[in-house]
Amino acid sequence: MKLETLAMHAGYSPEPTTKAVAVPIYQTTSDAFHSTQHGADLFDLKVQGNIYTRT
């Protein structure tokens, strides 16, 4: 195997239930707020900024 392939897959054992041979990719993110009030203002749409996109 090429070094690049080993770098991506070496050390990962197949998942026992599904037998997946690659680490899953989770398409998630999180946001940091300046304070709880800042987070509340974002979700109340009082200020502009990044929030959960399905709101």
C-alpha distance matrix in Angstrom:
0.0 3.8 6.5 8.2 6.3 6.7 10.1 11.1 10.5 10.5 13.9 15.1 16.6 17.7 21.2 23.6 26.0 24.0 20.7 19.0 15.4 15.5 18.1 21.1 22.5 26.2 28.2 31.0 32.8 35.8 38.7 40.7 44.4 46.9 49.0 49.7 52.5 50.1 47.8 50.9 52.2 48.9 49.0 52.7 51.9 54.4 51.9 49.0 45.5 42.2 42.6 40.9 40.8 42.1 45.4
3.8 0.0 3.8 5.4 5.3 6.4 8.7 10.2 10.9 11.2 14.9 16.2 18.5 19.7 22.9 25.8 28.0 25.9 22.8 20.6 17.0 16.3 18.4 21.2 22.0 25.7 27.3 30.0 31.6 34.5 37.1 39.0 42.7 45.0 47.3 48.3 51.0 48.4 46.4 49.6 50.6 47.3 47.6 51.3 50.3 52.7 50.0 47.0 43.5 40.4 41.0 39.7 39.5 41.1 44.4
6.5 3.8 0.0 3.8 5.5 5.1 6.1 8.7 10.1 9.8 13.3 15.2 17.9 19.7 22.8 25.8 28.2 26.4 23.4 21.1 17.5 16.3 17.7 20.7 21.3 24.8 26.4 28.8 30.0 32.6 35.1 36.7 40.5 42.6 44.9 46.1 48.8 46.3 44.4 47.7 48.8 45.6 46.1 49.8 48.9 51.0 48.3 45.4 41.8 38.7 39.6 38.4 38.5 40.4 43.4
8.2 5.4 3.8 0.0 3.8 5.5 5.0 6.4 8.8 9.9 13.5 14.5 17.6 18.9 21.6 24.9 27.0 24.9 22.2 19.5 16.1 14.2 15.4 18.0 18.2 21.7 23.0 25.5 26.7 29.5 32.0 33.8 37.5 39.8 42.1 43.2 45.8 43.2 41.3 44.6 45.6 42.3 42.7 46.4 45.4 47.6 44.9 42.0 38.4 35.3 36.1 35.0 34.9 36.8 39.9
6.3 5.3 5.5 3.8 0.0 3.8 5.4 5.3 6.2 7.9 11.6 12.1 14.6 15.6 18.5 21.7 23.7 21.5 18.7 16.2 12.6 11.3 13.2 16.0 16.8 20.5 22.2 24.9 26.6 29.6 32.4 34.4 38.2 40.7 42.8 43.6 46.3 43.8 41.6 44.7 45.9 42.6 42.8 46.5 45.7 48.1 45.6 42.7 39.1 35.8 36.3 34.7 34.7 36.2 39.4
6.7 6.4 5.1 5.5 3.8 0.0 3.8 5.4 5.2 4.9 8.7 10.1 12.8 14.7 17.7 20.7 23.2 21.6 18.6 16.4 12.7 11.8 13.3 16.6 17.9 21.3 23.5 25.9 27.4 30.1 32.9 34.7 38.4 40.8 42.8 43.6 46.5 44.3 42.1 45.2 46.6 43.5 43.6 47.4 46.8 49.1 46.7 44.0 40.3 37.0 37.4 35.9 36.2 37.7 40.8
10.1 8.7 6.1 5.0 5.4 3.8 0.0 3.8 5.8 5.9 9.0 10.5 13.9 15.9 18.4 21.7 24.1 22.5 20.0 17.4 14.0 12.1 12.5 15.7 16.4 19.5 21.5 23.6 24.7 27.2 29.9 31.4 35.2 37.4 39.5 40.5 43.4 41.1 39.0 42.3 43.6 40.6 40.9 44.7 44.0 46.2 43.6 40.9 37.2 34.0 34.6 33.4 33.8 35.6 38.5
11.1 10.2 8.7 6.4 5.3 5.4 3.8 0.0 3.8 6.3 9.0 9.0 12.4 13.7 15.8 19.4 21.3 19.5 17.2 14.3 11.1 8.7 9.2 12.2 12.8 16.2 18.2 20.5 22.1 24.8 27.7 29.6 33.4 35.9 37.9 38.6 41.4 39.1 36.9 40.0 41.4 38.2 38.3 42.1 41.5 43.8 41.4 38.7 35.0 31.7 32.0 30.5 30.8 32.4 35.4
10.5 10.9 10.1 8.8 6.2 5.2 5.8 3.8 0.0 3.8 6.4 6.0 8.9 10.3 12.9 16.2 18.5 16.8 14.2 11.7 8.2 6.8 8.2 11.7 13.4 16.8 19.4 21.7 23.7 26.4 29.5 31.5 35.3 38.0 39.6 40.1 43.0 41.0 38.5 41.5 43.1 40.0 39.8 43.6 43.3 45.7 43.6 41.0 37.3 33.8 33.8 32.0 32.4 33.6 36.7
10.5 11.2 9.8 9.9 7.9 4.9 5.9 6.3 3.8 0.0 3.8 5.7 8.5 11.1 14.0 16.8 19.6 18.6 15.7 14.0 10.5 9.9 10.8 14.6 16.5 19.6 22.4 24.4 26.0 28.5 31.5 33.2 36.9 39.4 41.0 41.6 44.7 42.8 40.4 43.4 45.2 42.3 42.2 46.0 45.8 48.1 45.9 43.4 39.7 36.3 36.2 34.6 35.3 36.6 39.5
13.9 14.9 13.3 13.5 11.6 8.7 9.0 9.0 6.4 3.8 0.0 3.8 6.5 9.9 12.3 14.8 17.9 17.6 14.9 13.7 10.7 10.5 10.6 14.4 16.7 19.4 22.6 24.1 25.7 27.8 31.0 32.4 36.2 38.6 39.9 40.3 43.6 42.0 39.5 42.5 44.5 41.8 41.5 45.3 45.4 47.7 45.6 43.4 39.7 36.3 36.0 34.2 35.3 36.4 39.1
15.1 16.2 15.2 14.5 12.1 10.1 10.5 9.0 6.0 5.7 3.8 0.0 3.8 6.6 8.7 11.6 14.5 14.0 11.4 10.0 7.4 7.3 7.4 11.1 13.9 16.6 19.9 21.6 23.7 26.0 29.3 31.1 34.8 37.5 38.7 38.8 42.0 40.4 37.7 40.5 42.6 39.8 39.3 43.1 43.3 45.7 43.9 41.7 38.0 34.5 33.9 31.8 32.8 33.6 36.4
16.6 18.5 17.9 17.6 14.6 12.8 13.9 12.4 8.9 8.5 6.5 3.8 0.0 3.8 6.3 8.5 11.7 11.7 8.9 8.7 6.8 8.4 9.2 12.4 15.7 18.1 21.7 23.4 25.8 28.1 31.6 33.5 37.1 39.9 40.8 40.6 43.9 42.6 39.7 42.2 44.5 41.8 41.0 44.7 45.1 47.7 46.1 44.0 40.4 36.7 35.8 33.5 34.4 34.9 37.7
17.7 19.7 19.7 18.9 15.6 14.7 15.9 13.7 10.3 11.1 9.9 6.6 3.8 0.0 3.8 6.1 8.8 8.1 5.1 5.3 4.6 7.3 8.8 11.1 14.8 17.2 20.7 22.8 25.5 28.1 31.7 33.9 37.5 40.6 41.3 40.9 44.1 42.7 39.6 42.0 44.2 41.4 40.3 44.0 44.4 47.2 45.8 43.6 40.1 36.4 35.3 32.7 33.3 33.4 36.4
21.2 22.9 22.8 21.6 18.5 17.7 18.4 15.8 12.9 14.0 12.3 8.7 6.3 3.8 0.0 3.8 5.8 5.9 4.8 5.2 6.8 8.5 8.8 10.1 13.8 15.5 19.2 20.9 23.8 26.1 29.8 32.1 35.5 38.7 39.2 38.4 41.6 40.5 37.3 39.4 41.8 39.2 37.8 41.4 42.0 44.9 43.7 41.7 38.4 34.6 33.1 30.4 31.2 31.0 33.9
23.6 25.8 25.8 24.9 21.7 20.7 21.7 19.4 16.2 16.8 14.8 11.6 8.5 6.1 3.8 0.0 3.8 6.0 5.4 7.9 9.8 12.1 12.6 13.6 17.4 18.7 22.3 23.9 26.8 29.0 32.7 34.9 38.2 41.3 41.6 40.6 43.9 43.0 39.6 41.6 44.2 41.7 40.1 43.6 44.5 47.4 46.4 44.6 41.3 37.6 35.8 33.0 33.8 33.3 36.1
26.0 28.0 28.2 27.0 23.7 23.2 24.1 21.3 18.5 19.6 17.9 14.5 11.7 8.8 5.8 3.8 0.0 3.8 5.8 8.2 11.2 13.2 13.6 13.6 17.1 18.1 21.5 23.0 26.2 28.4 32.2 34.6 37.7 41.1 41.2 39.9 43.0 42.2 38.7 40.4 43.0 40.5 38.6 42.0 42.9 46.0 45.2 43.5 40.4 36.6 34.6 31.5 32.2 31.3 34.1
24.0 25.9 26.4 24.9 21.5 21.6 22.5 19.5 16.8 18.6 17.6 14.0 11.7 8.1 5.9 6.0 3.8 0.0 3.8 5.4 8.9 10.9 11.9 11.6 15.0 16.4 19.5 21.6 25.0 27.6 31.4 34.1 37.3 40.7 41.1 39.9 42.9 41.7 38.3 40.0 42.4 39.6 37.8 41.3 41.9 45.1 44.2 42.2 39.1 35.3 33.5 30.3 30.6 29.8 32.9
20.7 22.8 23.4 22.2 18.7 18.6 20.0 17.2 14.2 15.7 14.9 11.4 8.9 5.1 4.8 5.4 5.8 3.8 0.0 3.8 6.2 9.2 11.0 11.8 15.5 17.6 20.8 23.1 26.3 29.0 32.8 35.3 38.7 42.0 42.6 41.8 44.8 43.5 40.2 42.2 44.5 41.7 40.2 43.7 44.1 47.2 46.1 43.9 40.7 36.9 35.4 32.4 32.7 32.3 35.5
19.0 20.6 21.1 19.5 16.2 16.4 17.4 14.3 11.7 14.0 13.7 10.0 8.7 5.3 5.2 7.9 8.2 5.4 3.8 0.0 3.8 5.8 7.8 8.4 11.9 14.4 17.5 20.0 23.2 26.1 29.8 32.5 35.9 39.3 40.1 39.4 42.4 40.8 37.6 39.8 41.9 38.9 37.6 41.2 41.4 44.4 43.1 40.8 37.5 33.7 32.5 29.6 29.8 29.6 32.9
15.4 17.0 17.5 16.1 12.6 12.7 14.0 11.1 8.2 10.5 10.7 7.4 6.8 4.6 6.8 9.8 11.2 8.9 6.2 3.8 0.0 3.8 6.9 9.0 12.3 15.4 18.4 21.0 23.9 26.9 30.5 33.0 36.6 39.7 40.8 40.5 43.5 41.8 38.7 41.2 43.1 40.1 39.1 42.8 42.8 45.7 44.1 41.7 38.2 34.5 33.6 31.0 31.2 31.5 34.8
15.5 16.3 16.3 14.2 11.3 11.8 12.1 8.7 6.8 9.9 10.5 7.3 8.4 7.3 8.5 12.1 13.2 10.9 9.2 5.8 3.8 0.0 3.8 6.1 9.0 12.3 15.2 17.9 20.6 23.6 27.1 29.6 33.3 36.4 37.7 37.5 40.4 38.5 35.6 38.2 40.0 36.9 36.1 39.8 39.7 42.5 40.8 38.2 34.8 31.1 30.4 28.0 28.2 28.8 32.0
18.1 18.4 17.7 15.4 13.2 13.3 12.5 9.2 8.2 10.8 10.6 7.4 9.2 8.8 8.8 12.6 13.6 11.9 11.0 7.8 6.9 3.8 0.0 3.8 6.6 9.5 12.7 14.9 17.4 20.2 23.8 26.1 29.8 32.8 34.1 33.9 36.9 35.1 32.2 34.8 36.8 33.7 33.0 36.8 36.8 39.5 37.7 35.4 31.8 28.2 27.4 25.1 25.7 26.5 29.5
21.1 21.2 20.7 18.0 16.0 16.6 15.7 12.2 11.7 14.6 14.4 11.1 12.4 11.1 10.1 13.6 13.6 11.6 11.8 8.4 9.0 6.1 3.8 0.0 3.8 6.3 9.6 12.0 15.0 18.0 21.7 24.4 27.9 31.2 32.3 31.9 34.7 32.9 29.8 32.3 34.1 31.0 30.1 33.8 33.8 36.7 35.1 32.7 29.3 25.6 24.6 22.1 22.4 22.9 26.1
22.5 22.0 21.3 18.2 16.8 17.9 16.4 12.8 13.4 16.5 16.7 13.9 15.7 14.8 13.8 17.4 17.1 15.0 15.5 11.9 12.3 9.0 6.6 3.8 0.0 3.8 6.3 9.1 11.9 15.3 18.7 21.6 25.1 28.4 29.8 29.6 32.2 30.1 27.2 29.7 31.3 28.0 27.3 31.0 30.7 33.6 31.9 29.3 25.9 22.2 21.5 19.1 19.3 20.2 23.4
26.2 25.7 24.8 21.7 20.5 21.3 19.5 16.2 16.8 19.6 19.4 16.6 18.1 17.2 15.5 18.7 18.1 16.4 17.6 14.4 15.4 12.3 9.5 6.3 3.8 0.0 3.8 5.7 8.9 12.1 15.7 18.8 22.1 25.6 26.6 26.2 28.8 26.9 23.8 26.1 27.9 24.7 23.8 27.5 27.5 30.3 28.8 26.5 23.2 19.4 18.3 15.8 16.3 17.1 20.0
28.2 27.3 26.4 23.0 22.2 23.5 21.5 18.2 19.4 22.4 22.6 19.9 21.7 20.7 19.2 22.3 21.5 19.5 20.8 17.5 18.4 15.2 12.7 9.6 6.3 3.8 0.0 3.8 7.0 10.6 13.8 17.2 20.4 23.9 25.2 24.9 27.0 24.8 21.8 24.2 25.5 22.2 21.4 25.0 24.6 27.5 25.9 23.4 20.1 16.4 15.5 13.0 13.1 14.2 17.3
31.0 30.0 28.8 25.5 24.9 25.9 23.6 20.5 21.7 24.4 24.1 21.6 23.4 22.8 20.9 23.9 23.0 21.6 23.1 20.0 21.0 17.9 14.9 12.0 9.1 5.7 3.8 0.0 3.7 7.1 10.5 13.8 16.9 20.5 21.6 21.1 23.4 21.4 18.3 20.7 22.3 19.1 18.3 22.0 21.9 24.7 23.1 20.9 17.6 13.8 12.6 10.3 11.3 12.6 15.2
32.8 31.6 30.0 26.7 26.6 27.4 24.7 22.1 23.7 26.0 25.7 23.7 25.8 25.5 23.8 26.8 26.2 25.0 26.3 23.2 23.9 20.6 17.4 15.0 11.9 8.9 7.0 3.7 0.0 3.8 6.9 10.2 13.4 16.9 18.3 18.2 20.5 18.2 15.4 18.2 19.6 16.4 16.3 20.0 19.8 22.2 20.3 18.2 14.7 11.0 10.3 9.0 10.7 12.8 14.7
35.8 34.5 32.6 29.5 29.6 30.1 27.2 24.8 26.4 28.5 27.8 26.0 28.1 28.1 26.1 29.0 28.4 27.6 29.0 26.1 26.9 23.6 20.2 18.0 15.3 12.1 10.6 7.1 3.8 0.0 3.8 6.8 10.0 13.5 14.7 14.6 17.0 14.9 12.1 15.2 16.8 14.0 14.0 17.8 17.9 19.9 18.1 16.5 13.0 9.7 8.7 8.4 11.1 13.4 14.2
38.7 37.1 35.1 32.0 32.4 32.9 29.9 27.7 29.5 31.5 31.0 29.3 31.6 31.7 29.8 32.7 32.2 31.4 32.8 29.8 30.5 27.1 23.8 21.7 18.7 15.7 13.8 10.5 6.9 3.8 0.0 3.8 6.5 10.1 11.6 12.0 14.1 11.6 9.3 12.7 13.8 11.1 12.0 15.6 15.4 17.0 14.9 13.5 10.0 7.2 7.0 8.3 11.3 13.9 14.0
40.7 39.0 36.7 33.8 34.4 34.7 31.4 29.6 31.5 33.2 32.4 31.1 33.5 33.9 32.1 34.9 34.6 34.1 35.3 32.5 33.0 29.6 26.1 24.4 21.6 18.8 17.2 13.8 10.2 6.8 3.8 0.0 3.8 6.8 8.6 9.9 12.1 9.7 8.3 12.1 13.2 11.3 12.9 16.1 16.2 16.9 14.7 13.9 10.7 9.1 9.5 11.5 14.6 17.2 16.7
44.4 42.7 40.5 37.5 38.2 38.4 35.2 33.4 35.3 36.9 36.2 34.8 37.1 37.5 35.5 38.2 37.7 37.3 38.7 35.9 36.6 33.3 29.8 27.9 25.1 22.1 20.4 16.9 13.4 10.0 6.5 3.8 0.0 3.8 5.3 6.9 8.6 6.1 5.5 9.2 10.1 9.0 11.0 13.7 14.0 14.1 12.0 12.1 9.6 9.3 9.6 12.3 15.4 17.8 16.5
46.9 45.0 42.6 39.8 40.7 40.8 37.4 35.9 38.0 39.4 38.6 37.5 39.9 40.6 38.7 41.3 41.1 40.7 42.0 39.3 39.7 36.4 32.8 31.2 28.4 25.6 23.9 20.5 16.9 13.5 10.1 6.8 3.8 0.0 3.8 7.1 8.0 5.8 7.4 10.6 10.8 10.7 13.4 15.2 15.5 14.6 12.5 13.1 11.3 12.0 12.9 15.9 18.8 21.3 19.7
49.0 47.3 44.9 42.1 42.8 42.8 39.5 37.9 39.6 41.0 39.9 38.7 40.8 41.3 39.2 41.6 41.2 41.1 42.6 40.1 40.8 37.7 34.1 32.3 29.8 26.6 25.2 21.6 18.3 14.7 11.6 8.6 5.3 3.8 0.0 3.8 5.3 5.1 6.4 8.7 9.9 10.8 12.7 14.2 15.3 14.4 13.2 14.7 13.3 13.9 13.8 16.4 19.7 21.6 19.6
49.7 48.3 46.1 43.2 43.6 43.6 40.5 38.6 40.1 41.6 40.3 38.8 40.6 40.9 38.4 40.6 39.9 39.9 41.8 39.4 40.5 37.5 33.9 31.9 29.6 26.2 24.9 21.1 18.2 14.6 12.0 9.9 6.9 7.1 3.8 0.0 3.8 5.4 5.1 6.1 8.6 9.9 10.7 12.2 14.1 13.6 13.3 15.1 14.0 14.3 13.1 15.2 18.6 20.0 17.7
52.5 51.0 48.8 45.8 46.3 46.5 43.4 41.4 43.0 44.7 43.6 42.0 43.9 44.1 41.6 43.9 43.0 42.9 44.8 42.4 43.5 40.4 36.9 34.7 32.2 28.8 27.0 23.4 20.5 17.0 14.1 12.1 8.6 8.0 5.3 3.8 0.0 3.8 5.4 5.0 6.1 8.6 9.9 10.3 12.1 10.8 10.9 13.4 13.2 14.4 13.6 16.2 19.2 20.5 17.7
50.1 48.4 46.3 43.2 43.8 44.3 41.1 39.1 41.0 42.8 42.0 40.4 42.6 42.7 40.5 43.0 42.2 41.7 43.5 40.8 41.8 38.5 35.1 32.9 30.1 26.9 24.8 21.4 18.2 14.9 11.6 9.7 6.1 5.8 5.1 5.4 3.8 0.0 3.8 5.4 5.1 6.2 8.8 9.8 10.5 9.4 8.3 10.2 9.7 11.1 11.0 14.1 16.8 18.7 16.3
47.8 46.4 44.4 41.3 41.6 42.1 39.0 36.9 38.5 40.4 39.5 37.7 39.7 39.6 37.3 39.6 38.7 38.3 40.2 37.6 38.7 35.6 32.2 29.8 27.2 23.8 21.8 18.3 15.4 12.1 9.3 8.3 5.5 7.4 6.4 5.1 5.4 3.8 0.0 3.8 5.5 5.1 6.4 8.6 9.8 10.1 9.4 10.6 9.4 9.6 8.4 10.9 14.0 15.6 13.3
50.9 49.6 47.7 44.6 44.7 45.2 42.3 40.0 41.5 43.4 42.5 40.5 42.2 42.0 39.4 41.6 40.4 40.0 42.2 39.8 41.2 38.2 34.8 32.3 29.7 26.1 24.2 20.7 18.2 15.2 12.7 12.1 9.2 10.6 8.7 6.1 5.0 5.4 3.8 0.0 3.8 5.4 5.3 6.1 8.5 8.6 9.5 11.5 11.4 12.1 10.3 12.3 15.1 16.0 13.0
52.2 50.6 48.8 45.6 45.9 46.6 43.6 41.4 43.1 45.2 44.5 42.6 44.5 44.2 41.8 44.2 43.0 42.4 44.5 41.9 43.1 40.0 36.8 34.1 31.3 27.9 25.5 22.3 19.6 16.8 13.8 13.2 10.1 10.8 9.9 8.6 6.1 5.1 5.5 3.8 0.0 3.8 5.5 5.0 6.1 5.1 5.9 8.6 9.6 11.3 10.4 13.2 15.3 16.6 13.5
48.9 47.3 45.6 42.3 42.6 43.5 40.6 38.2 40.0 42.3 41.8 39.8 41.8 41.4 39.2 41.7 40.5 39.6 41.7 38.9 40.1 36.9 33.7 31.0 28.0 24.7 22.2 19.1 16.4 14.0 11.1 11.3 9.0 10.7 10.8 9.9 8.6 6.2 5.1 5.4 3.8 0.0 3.8 5.4 5.0 6.0 5.4 6.3 6.4 7.7 6.8 9.8 11.8 13.5 10.8
49.0 47.6 46.1 42.7 42.8 43.6 40.9 38.3 39.8 42.2 41.5 39.3 41.0 40.3 37.8 40.1 38.6 37.8 40.2 37.6 39.1 36.1 33.0 30.1 27.3 23.8 21.4 18.3 16.3 14.0 12.0 12.9 11.0 13.4 12.7 10.7 9.9 8.8 6.4 5.3 5.5 3.8 0.0 3.8 5.2 7.6 8.5 9.2 9.2 9.3 6.9 8.5 10.5 11.2 8.0
52.7 51.3 49.8 46.4 46.5 47.4 44.7 42.1 43.6 46.0 45.3 43.1 44.7 44.0 41.4 43.6 42.0 41.3 43.7 41.2 42.8 39.8 36.8 33.8 31.0 27.5 25.0 22.0 20.0 17.8 15.6 16.1 13.7 15.2 14.2 12.2 10.3 9.8 8.6 6.1 5.0 5.4 3.8 0.0 3.8 5.4 7.9 9.8 11.1 12.2 10.4 12.0 13.5 13.8 10.1
51.9 50.3 48.9 45.4 45.7 46.8 44.0 41.5 43.3 45.8 45.4 43.3 45.1 44.4 42.0 44.5 42.9 41.9 44.1 41.4 42.8 39.7 36.8 33.8 30.7 27.5 24.6 21.9 19.8 17.9 15.4 16.2 14.0 15.5 15.3 14.1 12.1 10.5 9.8 8.5 6.1 5.0 5.2 3.8 0.0 3.8 5.5 6.7 8.7 10.5 9.5 11.8 12.4 13.4 10.1
54.4 52.7 51.0 47.6 48.1 49.1 46.2 43.8 45.7 48.1 47.7 45.7 47.7 47.2 44.9 47.4 46.0 45.1 47.2 44.4 45.7 42.5 39.5 36.7 33.6 30.3 27.5 24.7 22.2 19.9 17.0 16.9 14.1 14.6 14.4 13.6 10.8 9.4 10.1 8.6 5.1 6.0 7.6 5.4 3.8 0.0 3.8 7.0 9.7 12.3 12.1 14.9 15.8 17.1 13.9
51.9 50.0 48.3 44.9 45.6 46.7 43.6 41.4 43.6 45.9 45.6 43.9 46.1 45.8 43.7 46.4 45.2 44.2 46.1 43.1 44.1 40.8 37.7 35.1 31.9 28.8 25.9 23.1 20.3 18.1 14.9 14.7 12.0 12.5 13.2 13.3 10.9 8.3 9.4 9.5 5.9 5.4 8.5 7.9 5.5 3.8 0.0 3.8 6.6 9.9 10.7 14.1 15.0 17.0 14.4
49.0 47.0 45.4 42.0 42.7 44.0 40.9 38.7 41.0 43.4 43.4 41.7 44.0 43.6 41.7 44.6 43.5 42.2 43.9 40.8 41.7 38.2 35.4 32.7 29.3 26.5 23.4 20.9 18.2 16.5 13.5 13.9 12.1 13.1 14.7 15.1 13.4 10.2 10.6 11.5 8.6 6.3 9.2 9.8 6.7 7.0 3.8 0.0 3.8 7.2 9.0 12.4 12.7 15.3 13.3
45.5 43.5 41.8 38.4 39.1 40.3 37.2 35.0 37.3 39.7 39.7 38.0 40.4 40.1 38.4 41.3 40.4 39.1 40.7 37.5 38.2 34.8 31.8 29.3 25.9 23.2 20.1 17.6 14.7 13.0 10.0 10.7 9.6 11.3 13.3 14.0 13.2 9.7 9.4 11.4 9.6 6.4 9.2 11.1 8.7 9.7 6.6 3.8 0.0 3.8 6.4 10.1 10.9 14.0 12.7
42.2 40.4 38.7 35.3 35.8 37.0 34.0 31.7 33.8 36.3 36.3 34.5 36.7 36.4 34.6 37.6 36.6 35.3 36.9 33.7 34.5 31.1 28.2 25.6 22.2 19.4 16.4 13.8 11.0 9.7 7.2 9.1 9.3 12.0 13.9 14.3 14.4 11.1 9.6 12.1 11.3 7.7 9.3 12.2 10.5 12.3 9.9 7.2 3.8 0.0 3.8 7.0 8.1 11.5 11.0
42.6 41.0 39.6 36.1 36.3 37.4 34.6 32.0 33.8 36.2 36.0 33.9 35.8 35.3 33.1 35.8 34.6 33.5 35.4 32.5 33.6 30.4 27.4 24.6 21.5 18.3 15.5 12.6 10.3 8.7 7.0 9.5 9.6 12.9 13.8 13.1 13.6 11.0 8.4 10.3 10.4 6.8 6.9 10.4 9.5 12.1 10.7 9.0 6.4 3.8 0.0 3.8 6.0 8.7 7.9
40.9 39.7 38.4 35.0 34.7 35.9 33.4 30.5 32.0 34.6 34.2 31.8 33.5 32.7 30.4 33.0 31.5 30.3 32.4 29.6 31.0 28.0 25.1 22.1 19.1 15.8 13.0 10.3 9.0 8.4 8.3 11.5 12.3 15.9 16.4 15.2 16.2 14.1 10.9 12.3 13.2 9.8 8.5 12.0 11.8 14.9 14.1 12.4 10.1 7.0 3.8 0.0 3.8 5.7 6.0
40.8 39.5 38.5 34.9 34.7 36.2 33.8 30.8 32.4 35.3 35.3 32.8 34.4 33.3 31.2 33.8 32.2 30.6 32.7 29.8 31.2 28.2 25.7 22.4 19.3 16.3 13.1 11.3 10.7 11.1 11.3 14.6 15.4 18.8 19.7 18.6 19.2 16.8 14.0 15.1 15.3 11.8 10.5 13.5 12.4 15.8 15.0 12.7 10.9 8.1 6.0 3.8 0.0 3.8 5.5
42.1 41.1 40.4 36.8 36.2 37.7 35.6 32.4 33.6 36.6 36.4 33.6 34.9 33.4 31.0 33.3 31.3 29.8 32.3 29.6 31.5 28.8 26.5 22.9 20.2 17.1 14.2 12.6 12.8 13.4 13.9 17.2 17.8 21.3 21.6 20.0 20.5 18.7 15.6 16.0 16.6 13.5 11.2 13.8 13.4 17.1 17.0 15.3 14.0 11.5 8.7 5.7 3.8 0.0 3.8
45.4 44.4 43.4 39.9 39.4 40.8 38.5 35.4 36.7 39.5 39.1 36.4 37.7 36.4 33.9 36.1 34.1 32.9 35.5 32.9 34.8 32.0 29.5 26.1 23.4 20.0 17.3 15.2 14.7 14.2 14.0 16.7 16.5 19.7 19.6 17.7 17.7 16.3 13.3 13.0 13.5 10.8 8.0 10.1 10.1 13.9 14.4 13.3 12.7 11.0 7.9 6.0 5.5 3.8 0.0
